[in-house]
Structures are given as structure tokens and as C-alpha cells.
């Protein structure tokens, strides 16, 4: 399996540039450009097909819902929600609860925990709109319906329909997902999830988020497979995890970008998209696509044929130009 450095040297050799000796030290501008172009081309070509070397099996574990009857305090207009210890004597809140959904006193409005202030207090994402509560009889629910996908997640293996199909959980669009919850009147339904959708990112903006409905009731392990992003090439030992039959396409893609010398990411993206369309139109050939000369008759040719056969004769011009060596006329 070829290293990224070897591939970069191959492109540099074709361009007549001085070859990069190592990626582990400070790089010169041309070498940095080669590394950037290689990583961009790899991330584009990886979407042409499902490459086994990029397939990963993973698991997601849901969190059990918590339904409490402990002493709670929340004031109208406040975002602070305070609750005592749980029934087994442990403190309620910890940092893992950030992002979880909260329903208090069976009210229709669903809140989210945005920060933990103490083991008995948290801050909600919006102010409490109902009457002030200070008792032990109202009750509350805390559930987690949002889970982060792996940072290198690119797309599901087998498509979204197959993503959690073995667990009986079906995909749906973000809009339909939200509409279904609104139709329930804001009720926090706790049960085994039946549908999921993907949208948004975690707070660090690195991981996509999967949303499940109904809100998970129990701890469950969900297995799935996905294709990861091609790892970044930034050291001498980093290898290209694509088949050898695609090396020519990778090299041609790098040359396609290098000769245009774009520094603007937007322009590079458009040029790369143009290259990928040409590569796709090649029908999966192992090398880069080569333009086939299309021949058609000009007016002089048409006058010659009409003089030979008469103006009323229909001529299949395509049959006269179906070979690259058929360029002359009698």
C-alpha cells in the first residue's frame, strides 16, 4: 500500500518540481500545497464507491431515562432547576447530563440542560414559563435522545435505511422528525426508539448528532457500520487507503488542481467537483477519463453528399463519422 509521501513524489516528478523528502518537518510552500491537494482529492474520490479499508463497525449505547420524585425547586422566569438527591441517596446532576431533555411536572414544554452548576442544580436552555414549584410531588423526567456519531463518520454503510435496521429503528428526515414531536403536543414520550434522524453537530462542531424518538427508556447497545473519512496524510508513514486501481485517478486529480494554482478554497472546491464529474462519467474506469474526439460533418461535407445523392435524400451523418480515421470524402 503506497504512502502519501510516495504519491506526492510521483506528482512532483510529473510536474518537474523538486521532490519532498519528508512530511515530518517544516514544509516548503510547494510541499504544503501537495499535501493539501492530496488530502482534498482523497476525500473526494473516497465518495465514488464503498471502499472496504474505510469501513468501520461501531456501537452506540443509549442512556436509561430518569424519572424522579425528589424535592425540586424552579421559579417562574428562571432558568435554574434545582433538585435534591435521588431516591437511592446519590446526587442527581453531573456533566454527562448536558444536552439532555427535561420535562418538569408533566408540563408540555420540553427543556434542555445547558450547564451543570452543582450536583443539585443545573441551568436550562430557556426560562420556566409556568408557576413556581417547590415540592416533592410534581415529579420530573430527564432523558437523553441525542448521541454523537464518531468524528470520522462520513456516511452509513448500506445507506440510511440499513443503518439501524437490525434494531427496528427507521430513518426519517429532520422536518418530519420535529413535526411528529409537535403533533404529540410536547409530551416527552419515553419508550423504545422507533425512528432516528441526523442533523446538527456537537458543541465542539466535530461530530454529527443522531436524534432518536421516542426518547430512549433503557440502556441499549445499537450496532452499525459506516464509512469513515480518509485519514489525513501528514506524516511519512501515512498510507493511502484506496485500491491501487485508483492511484492514477488520484494523481490526475492532484495534477488537475496543481496546474490551476488556486489558493481560494471555494475555487478549488468547484474545480474538484468538475474533475469528479468527469471521473464519474468515465464509468468507473481505473484511470482518469480521456476526452474522446467527437466528429461531425461541416457544411462543405454536407454539400458534397447532397451533390452526390440529391437534396431530397436523408443522410445518417452519424454513420459517416463512426470511425476516427474516416475524415475524407470521395
C-alpha positions in Angstrom: 0.0 0.0 0.0 1.5 3.3 -1.1 2.4 6.1 1.3 1.1 9.6 0.8 4.7 10.8 0.5 5.4 8.4 -2.4 2.3 9.6 -4.2 3.3 13.2 -3.7 6.7 12.5 -5.1 5.1 10.9 -8.2 3.1 14.1 -8.8 6.1 16.3 -8.2 8.1 14.3 -10.7 5.4 14.7 -13.4 5.3 18.4 -12.7 9.1 18.7 -12.7 9.2 20.0 -9.2 11.8 19.3 -6.5 10.7 16.2 -4.6 9.6 16.4 -1.0 12.0 14.4 1.2 9.8 14.2 4.4 6.5 15.3 5.7 7.6 15.2 9.3 9.4 18.6 9.2 8.5 22.1 8.3 7.4 22.0 4.7 8.2 24.4 1.9 5.3 26.1 0.2 5.2 23.7 -2.8 5.3 20.7 -0.4 2.5 22.1 1.7 0.4 22.6 -1.4 0.9 19.0 -2.4 -0.2 17.7 1.0 -3.3 19.9 0.9 -4.2 18.8 -2.6 -3.7 15.1 -1.9 -6.0 15.2 1.2 -8.6 17.1 -0.8 -8.5 14.6 -3.7 -8.7 11.6 -1.3 -11.8 13.0 0.4 -13.5 13.5 -2.9 -12.5 10.1 -4.5 -13.5 8.2 -1.4 -17.1 9.0 -2.2 -17.0 7.3 -5.6 -17.5 3.9 -4.1 -17.6 1.9 -0.9 -14.0 1.1 0.0 -13.6 -1.9 2.4 -10.5 -0.3 4.0 -12.6 2.7 5.1 -15.5 0.6 6.6 -15.8 0.6 10.4 -18.1 -1.3 12.8 -19.3 0.8 15.7 -21.7 0.8 18.6 -23.9 3.4 20.3 -25.2 2.9 23.9 -28.3 4.7 24.9 -28.8 6.1 28.4 -31.6 5.0 30.6 -34.3 7.6 31.3 -34.5 9.0 34.8 -37.9 9.7 36.3 -37.6 11.4 39.7 -40.0 12.4 42.5 -37.3 14.1 44.6 -37.7 17.6 46.1 -37.4 20.2 43.3 -37.4 23.9 43.0 -38.0 26.0 39.9 -39.2 29.6 39.8 -41.3 31.3 37.1 -39.0 33.2 34.7 -35.8 31.5 35.9 -33.6 29.1 34.1 -32.3 27.4 37.2 -33.6 24.0 38.0 -32.7 22.6 41.5 -33.4 19.1 42.6 -32.1 17.2 45.7 -30.5 13.8 45.9 -32.1 10.8 44.1 -34.1 8.2 45.8 -31.1 6.0 46.3 -29.2 8.8 48.0 -26.8 9.8 45.2 -26.5 13.3 43.9 -28.5 14.0 40.8 -26.6 16.2 38.3 -23.2 15.7 36.6 -21.6 16.9 33.5 -22.8 14.0 31.4 -26.3 15.4 31.6 -25.6 18.4 29.5 -27.8 18.3 26.4 -30.4 16.0 27.9 -34.1 16.8 27.7 -36.1 17.7 30.8 -39.8 17.6 31.5 -41.0 19.0 34.8 -44.3 18.4 36.5 -45.8 16.8 33.3 -45.9 20.2 31.6 -45.9 20.2 27.8 -42.8 22.3 27.3 -39.5 20.3 26.9 -36.3 21.9 28.2 -32.7 21.1 27.7 -29.8 21.2 30.2 -27.1 23.6 29.0 -24.8 23.5 32.1 -24.4 21.9 35.5 -24.0 24.4 38.3 -23.7 21.9 41.2 -24.6 18.3 42.0 -28.1 19.6 42.9 -28.6 22.4 40.4 -28.5 22.9 36.6 -29.3 25.6 34.0 -32.0 25.1 31.4 -32.0 26.4 27.9 -35.0 28.7 28.5 -36.9 30.3 31.3 -39.5 28.3 33.2 -42.9 29.6 31.9 -45.2 28.0 34.4 -45.9 28.7 38.1 -43.2 28.4 40.6 -42.8 24.9 42.0 -41.3 23.9 45.4 -42.4 20.4 46.4 -41.8 16.7 46.1 -45.0 15.7 44.4 -44.6 17.3 40.9 -42.0 14.9 39.5 -39.7 15.3 36.6 -38.1 13.3 33.8 -34.5 13.5 32.4 -33.7 11.7 29.2 -31.0 11.6 26.5 -32.2 11.4 22.9 -29.2 12.9 21.2 -26.0 10.9 20.6 -22.7 11.9 18.9 -21.5 9.9 15.9 -17.8 9.2 15.5 -15.7 12.2 14.5 -14.5 10.4 11.3 -18.1 9.4 10.3 -18.7 10.1 6.5 -21.7 8.0 5.6 -23.6 4.8 6.6 -22.7 1.5 5.1 -25.6 0.3 3.0 -27.4 3.6 3.2 -29.6 5.2 5.9 -32.3 2.5 5.5 -29.9 -0.1 6.7 -28.2 2.0 9.4 -30.2 0.8 12.4 -32.5 -1.6 10.5 -31.4 -4.6 12.5 -32.7 -2.9 15.7 -36.0 -1.9 14.1 -35.3 1.8 14.1 -36.1 3.5 10.8 -34.7 6.8 9.3 -36.7 9.9 8.8 -36.0 13.5 7.8 -35.3 16.2 10.3 -38.5 18.1 9.4 -40.7 15.0 9.7 -39.0 14.1 13.0 -39.8 17.5 14.5 -43.4 17.5 13.2 -44.0 14.1 14.9 -42.9 15.5 18.2 -45.0 18.7 17.8 -48.1 16.6 17.0 -47.7 14.9 20.3 -48.3 18.2 22.0 -44.8 18.5 23.5 -45.2 15.3 25.6 -41.9 13.6 26.5 -42.7 10.1 25.3 -40.4 7.5 26.9 -40.2 4.1 25.1 -38.1 2.1 22.8 -36.9 4.3 19.8 -38.7 3.7 16.5 -37.2 6.4 14.3 -34.0 8.4 14.1 -32.7 11.4 12.1 -29.3 13.1 11.7 -28.7 16.8 11.9 -26.6 19.3 13.7 -23.2 19.0 15.4 -21.9 18.6 19.0 -20.7 21.7 20.9 -17.2 21.2 19.5 -18.5 21.2 15.9 -16.6 17.9 15.2 -19.3 15.3 15.4 -22.6 14.8 13.8 -25.6 14.1 16.1 -28.2 11.3 15.8 -31.6 12.1 17.3 -33.9 9.2 18.4 -37.6 9.1 19.1 -39.4 8.1 21.3 -36.9 9.2 24.0 -34.9 6.0 24.9 -36.2 4.3 28.1 -33.5 1.8 28.7 -29.8 1.1 28.2 -29.4 -0.4 24.8 -26.4 -1.1 22.5 -27.0 -0.3 18.9 -24.6 -1.7 16.4 -24.0 -0.1 13.0 -21.4 0.2 10.2 -20.2 3.3 8.5 -17.5 4.6 6.1 -15.1 6.9 7.7 -13.3 9.9 6.2 -10.0 9.1 4.7 -7.4 9.9 7.4 -5.3 13.0 6.8 -1.9 12.5 5.2 0.5 14.5 7.3 3.5 12.1 8.1 5.9 10.0 6.2 4.2 6.7 7.2 0.6 7.7 6.5 -0.8 5.4 3.7 -3.4 5.9 1.1 -6.3 3.6 2.0 -7.8 3.3 -1.5 -7.3 0.5 -4.1 -4.2 0.6 -6.4 -6.6 0.9 -9.3 -7.5 4.4 -8.2 -3.9 5.7 -7.9 -3.9 7.0 -11.4 -7.2 8.9 -10.7 -5.7 10.4 -7.5 -2.6 11.5 -9.3 -4.6 13.0 -12.2 -6.8 14.8 -9.7 -3.8 16.3 -8.0 -2.3 17.4 -11.3 -5.7 18.8 -12.3 -5.7 21.1 -9.3 -1.9 21.8 -9.1 -1.8 23.2 -12.7 -4.5 25.6 -11.9 -2.7 27.0 -8.8 -5.9 28.1 -7.0 -5.4 29.4 -3.5 -9.1 30.1 -2.8 -10.9 27.2 -1.2 -14.1 28.0 -3.0 -12.5 27.8 -6.4 -10.6 24.7 -5.5 -13.9 23.0 -4.5 -15.6 24.0 -7.7 -12.6 22.7 -9.8 -12.5 19.5 -7.8 -16.3 19.0 -8.3 -15.7 19.4 -12.1 -13.0 16.8 -12.1 -15.1 14.4 -10.1 -17.9 14.7 -12.7 -15.5 13.9 -15.4 -14.2 10.9 -13.4 -17.7 9.7 -12.7 -18.6 9.9 -16.4 -15.7 7.5 -17.2 -17.9 4.7 -15.8 -15.6 3.6 -13.1 -12.5 3.1 -15.3 -9.3 2.6 -13.2 -7.6 5.6 -14.8 -8.6 9.2 -15.4 -11.0 9.9 -18.2 -9.6 10.8 -21.5 -11.6 13.1 -23.9 -12.9 11.2 -26.9 -12.9 13.2 -30.1 -16.4 13.7 -31.4 -16.6 14.1 -35.2 -19.4 15.8 -37.1 -19.8 17.0 -40.7 -19.4 20.6 -41.6 -21.4 22.4 -44.3 -18.8 21.6 -47.0 -19.2 17.9 -46.3 -23.0 18.2 -46.4 -22.9 20.0 -49.8 -20.7 17.2 -51.2 -23.1 14.5 -50.1 -26.1 16.3 -51.3 -24.5 16.9 -54.7 -23.8 13.2 -54.9 -27.3 11.9 -53.8 -29.6 14.9 -54.3 -31.2 17.2 -51.7 -34.2 15.0 -51.0 -32.1 12.1 -49.7 -31.9 11.8 -45.9 -28.3 11.1 -44.7 -27.4 9.4 -41.4 -24.4 11.6 -40.7 -23.5 9.6 -37.6 -22.8 6.5 -39.7 -20.4 8.5 -41.9 -18.4 9.6 -38.8 -18.3 6.5 -36.7 -14.6 5.9 -37.0 -11.8 8.2 -36.1 -10.0 7.6 -39.4 -13.0 8.4 -41.6 -12.2 12.0 -42.2 -12.1 12.3 -46.0 -14.7 12.2 -48.8 -14.5 10.9 -52.3 
